[in-house]
Amino acid sequence: MTANLDFLGVLDPDDHKQASQQIANKLRAAILTRRLAPGDRLPSQPDLATRYGVARETVKRALEILRSERLIITRQGSGAFVRAQTQRAVELRPHIEAAFERPHVSIDFAGFSGETLRDALSEVLDKVRVGRLAPETVVIRVLVADTRSPLALPVLAETQSDDPAVRERAARITRRATDGIVDQVHELHDLGLVRSATVEVRVHSASPQFKLYILNDEEVFFGFYPAVEHTVTIKGEPVAIYDLMGKDIPLFHYAVSDDDASHGTQFVEASRQWFDSLWNSIARSYES
């Protein structure tokens, strides 16, 4: 966040609205006009208090207005962020980068292959390598479908039946993604950039219908996989399949807030419980 807050304007002494409402209005306008984009961190409460010449309690009331409108989310110890209400997968990266600003990073992923996570991590880990981000520990758990066994998807489109060659194609995609995640993260430890870095991959036999990312046990991104018919090349021949398509699907964003009863807090907690229940029951070690 830049220290130049001129785009937020100043309070109007002739405006009959309370200072907290005026501040909320200015921040709302900045969000709706994308001066503050999804995932951006808002100026800190002390910075806003100084900017507008008000007490921090006034700023807190302004932020509460925006939070009640679901325009922002607050994370303890990190500040307030513009909510990514319905984001595409490419917009996951700023939130992963924010997670890596913490000394201890944890990411849980459940889905089909992990391609989006691998790609989002790649750019963030480049910043760790050059010293722009400096976490102490990184722990990543990846929970994906085991394509060595028949699944409901992907399948041949014409017969809707399992095909070993279709599964092998899916297995190659999963191997590339998971191996990429493992190699990138372990490299951080090998280079001495973090105190510890662990990645564990487990598989299960269910065909996933959605993807789930849990960042630092505080944020969740959730999106549904549509079943799409498309043609792929297998052994040099075009083959029509029904497949799970995760690229660019809308992701819904939930975050823990100071209100334990909020929908975001409840969704994050339910997601953690769901992930751990599969991880500790039907999931098994992945053999690439």
C-alpha positions, 0 to 999 in steps of 0.5 A: 500500500502506497503511503500517498493517500491523496486519492482518499480526499479529506473530510468536508467540515460542512457535511452533516454526516458523521466523520465515520460515515464520511470516511466509509463513503470515501473508502467505498468510492475507492473500492468501487472505482478500483482505486483499491482493488480486490485483495488490496490492503487498506491503509492502516487505522493509524494512517487513516486517523492521521489522514482525517484528523480523527480518533482511531475509534472513528476509523474503526466505526468506518471500517465496520460499516464497510465490513457489514456491507461485505466490501472488506474483510479484517484479519487480526494482525494483518489489517483490512483488505478489499474483499475478493467477492467473486474472483477468478483463479488468477486473483488468488495470487495476491492473497497467497502473497499476503499469506507469505508476509506472515512468519509462519505460512500454511496452505491447504488445498483440496481439488483435482490437480493443484495446477492453479496453486502451483502457478500462483505459488511460482510468482510468490516464491520468486519474491522469497528467493530475492528477499522481498518476502521472508517467512520462517516456516512453510507448511503445505498440504495437498489433497487430490484425486487418485486417477489410478482408479476409475473416477466419475470424471474425467470419462469418455463423453460418448459412453460416459465410461472410464478409460485408462488412457483418459485417466493417465492423461489426468495423472500426468497433469496431477504429477506435473502440478504436485511435483512442481509444488513440492520442488518449489517449496523444498527449494526454499529450505535447500537454499536456506531461505526458510527455517523449514518447508514441508509439502505433503500430498495425499490422494483419495478415490472421490472425484472432486466437485470443487476446489478449496484453498485454506490460507493460514487457517484464516481465509478460504477460496472456494469454487465449483468444478463444472463438468465440460465436454471437450476434445483432447489429444490422446496417443495422437488421436482426438478424444471427446471427454467429460472433464473437470475444468478448474481454470478461471472458475469463479472463486468465492472468498471467506475470511475469519473476522473479529466476529466469531458468528460471522458467515466468513468465520463459520465457513472457514472453520467448517472448511478446516474441519472438512479438510482435516476429516478427509486428510485423517480418514480416507486420504492416503500417501501419494506416489508420483 
